[in-house]
Each structure stands twice: as structure tokens, then as C-alpha cells.
Amino acid sequence: MWSDEWFEFQVPGKIICGEKCVDTVGLEIDKKGGKRALIVTDKQVKKAGLVDLVKKGMTSGKSQIAGVFDQVEPDSEIEIVQRCYELAYKNEADCIISVGGGSTIDTAKAVAILMVEGGHILDHQCAVYMPRAPMPVHVAIPTTAGTGAESSFSAVILDKEQKLKLTYPSPELAPSVALLDPYMIRTLPPQLTASTGICALTHCIEALHSQFRKPFCDSLAIHGIRLIYRYLPVAFQEPTNLESRRYTLIAANMGGIVLANTAGGLIHALANAVGGRFGVPHGVAKAILLPLGMEFNIEKYPDKVGKSYRLIAEALGIDTRGDSDVTAGKKAIEYLRNFISGLQLPESLSKTGVKKVDIAGAAEDAMRDRLMLNNSEAPELQELLGILEKAF
């Protein structure tokens, strides 16, 4: 049930949604007081011509482009953050425009920390980051509909040496403005459309049984599930369908807001561990682990997740009349298995090319992840190992 005796609910910065809204990026930078913007992106996004659209949009205002950093990789890591910051410092950037998926937006958030604090990103690990000065203006333009990073309050950065994903949480890290432009994701390949969509779906689902569940988040999460259920298959099959692209962007944004306010749980922690240890893309890991994690929760904690899983089933359009909460929840899990399969996503870790090595290490990494404490109830290490074994 909700933590409704006392709770906090925070919303991110300004959200603008609409076709070609990227044309206003320069104006939005001006409104926030930015003067010299560093564009943070990756090579594929730049190659697709999306950075050129942002440059064109900068002409709507008076601010200048301080440079373009296009070295972000999937699961962005510490070295990339440092290189990006060095370019921002060298070119005297005072604000950031991130153009890309979650890795790009999180890289920009981490760079924003360094623009305030200086030094090395590892120097600023803490339970909650508290900036010593106002954060730089950050306009986020997502080119995937999945992570909701444009509205979340944390940055996730890979530490390759430790094979861990490090989280930098702070409400101050939410971008100042998020531009949800369906035109910017019309070239997203089907597999990425699918995997990022499942990432957003997982955020919405885990919000409904988080230890920090909130009534405001329930409304966003349930409608987010509805939108993904209806529009993700269309976006997968018809990439240029801008209506489906718009609604998947909205759903992902809703997922980002609920994730920021409730945090993920067991599924998210396991996906972090699998990504950090084996390099499996975040959305793909969640596609594999979502049904398994839900199955574990409803079998282990039926009284705690049953009512939430009934809500999920109903949001998916499943007829639950006459069903117990547990039966309705199990119907939802089976539906999601088929839904993920229909999106042609891997159904096991072995299908991603991962070998069953150091699986115990991945379970230990997940156990140490702070998100594990947000699950309806924290599992034992051996139970996590069992879930990962099923994932192969």
C-alpha cells in the first residue's frame, strides 16, 4: 500500500512535448540564462543527423554552441565523463544539451557535477549529491523512449575497473528542460525501440510495489503501462508512426518521474549487475529479468505485491474478473512474456552471448545495489542467484 501518511513527491524541470519542439532549444537555453552550450551525444546520433537538427534549433535563441562531444558509448563510463568535462572546461561551456539515450543524458548529468565541483567524478560519490553552487542549465533531448533519464534525479555511470554501475542521486540533477520530440526518435531501430520501451515498462511496474510507493506515482505508472502496451508494438512495427513515437516518449517520461520518486527494485538492481558485469544493454537485461523478477516477487511475497500486480494486469487489458490477486498477477506475468517475445527480444542471457561465468559475482553486485532495499522485501543472496540461473 502507499506510504501516504507522509511522503515527498518531486517533479523534474520543464517538459515540452511535440513534433519539432527541438526547434526551440536555443530559446529554452536563453530563458534559463545559458550562454555557451556543450552538445553531448554519441556517434550514431550524430551520424543520423539529429545533432544538426539541434544546431538548427539553437538559432531560435542567442546562446552559442561551445562544442560537440560525440564520444558517449552505451553504458557510459568514468573515462568518458572526464573527457567530456575537459572539453566543457576548455571551451568555457556554462550549459549542456544532451542529445541521445539514457547513457548520453546521464553522462551530461555527471559532467554537470564536475562543472560545479571540478576534480574527478569518483571524488563525488555520496548517498545524495548536494551541489555547492547552482547546477548548470541542462536541456535533455531523448532519442530513445525508455530510460526517462530526462526526468530522473540521478546519473548512472559505469566503473569498468570495478565492473559496477555507480549511481549519483540528487534532485538537483534533473535536467532543467526536457524536449520530447517524436521526430527525434523516428529513426530508432526496431530492436532499440523494443528494449528501451521495456526499460520504461519496468520502471512503471516496479514503482507499484516499491517501498517508497506513492499515490501520485501510481497514476503515472498505471497510465504509462497502458501507453506502452498500446503504442510500443506500433512503434516497433511502424518506426515512422509519429503518434506511437510521441506516446512512447510520454510513457518513458512518466516512467522516469516515478523512478525518480520511488526508485527501482529487485529487477532494476539485477539489470544493473548484469550490465556492469557482462555488458548486457540495460533494456535487454530488463526484458529478460522482468518476468523472472515478477514471478519471484509474487511467489515469495504474494500479500505484498498481489494487489499491485492486479493493477498491472488490468492496465494490460487482461480480464481479471473472478480472479484472486495472485492469479491476476500471474496472468500479467505470462502476458508480459508473450509481449516481450513478440518484440523479438532475447528471452535468456545465453541468447545475448553471455557465458555462465561469475554469475555469483553478479548476484553479489545486485545484493549490494541500494535499489534492492526498495523491493517489497529484500531477498537473500541465494535467491538472487536462483533468479540469475533461471535467466540463462
Sequence and secondary structure as in RCSB ss.txt:
>XXXX:A:sequence
MWSDEWFEFQVPGKIICGEKCVDTVGLEIDKKGGKRALIVTDKQVKKAGLVDLVKKGMTSGKSQIAGVFDQVEPD
SEIEIVQRCYELAYKNEADCIISVGGGSTIDTAKAVAILMVEGGHILDHQCAVYMPRAPMPVHVAIPTTAGTGAE
SSFSAVILDKEQKLKLTYPSPELAPSVALLDPYMIRTLPPQLTASTGICALTHCIEALHSQFRKPFCDSLAIHGI
RLIYRYLPVAFQEPTNLESRRYTLIAANMGGIVLANTAGGLIHALANAVGGRFGVPHGVAKAILLPLGMEFNIEK
YPDKVGKSYRLIAEALGIDTRGDSDVTAGKKAIEYLRNFISGLQLPESLSKTGVKKVDIAGAAEDAMRDRLMLNN
SEAPELQELLGILEKAF
>XXXX:A:secstr
    SS      SEEEESTTGGGGHHHHHHHHT  EEEEE  HHHHHTTHHHHHHHHHTTSS EEEEEE    SS
 BHHHHHHHHHHHHHTT  EEEEEESHHHHHHHHHHHHHHHH S GGGG  SS   SS   EEEEEESSSSS GG
G SEEEEEETTTTEEEEEE GGGS SEEEE GGGGTT  HHHHHHHHHHHHHHHHHHTT TT  HHHHHHHHHHH
HHHHHHHHHHHH TT HHHHHHHHHHHHHHHHHHHHH   HHHHHHHHHHHHH   HHHHHHHHHHHHHHHHHHH
 HHHHHHHHHHHHHHTT   TT  HHHHHHHHHHHHHHHHHHTT  SSGGGGT  S SHHHHHHHHHHSGGGGGS
SS   HHHHHHHHHHH 
